[in-house]
């Protein structure tokens, strides 16, 4: 019976396949440094809330404006 032409390469092919299977790859994840978060002061939050309500077209000094400022302030306050 005749030997196939690729028979001498078979042991080399098996060796290459085994070598490829045993190679390990490691991934290192580097986290970015945390940044300090600047919390706005209550005065800044109140000013932003008043400006937003004015931007909505509400008149300062009305109960609707005061409710709006209260709601906006609570929504902008962290935590």
Buried (B, 14 or more C-beta within 10 A) or exposed (E): EEEEEEEEEEEEEEEEEEEEEEEEEEEEEEEEEEEEEEEEEEEEBBEBBBEBBBEEEBEEEEEEBEEBBEEBBEEBEEE
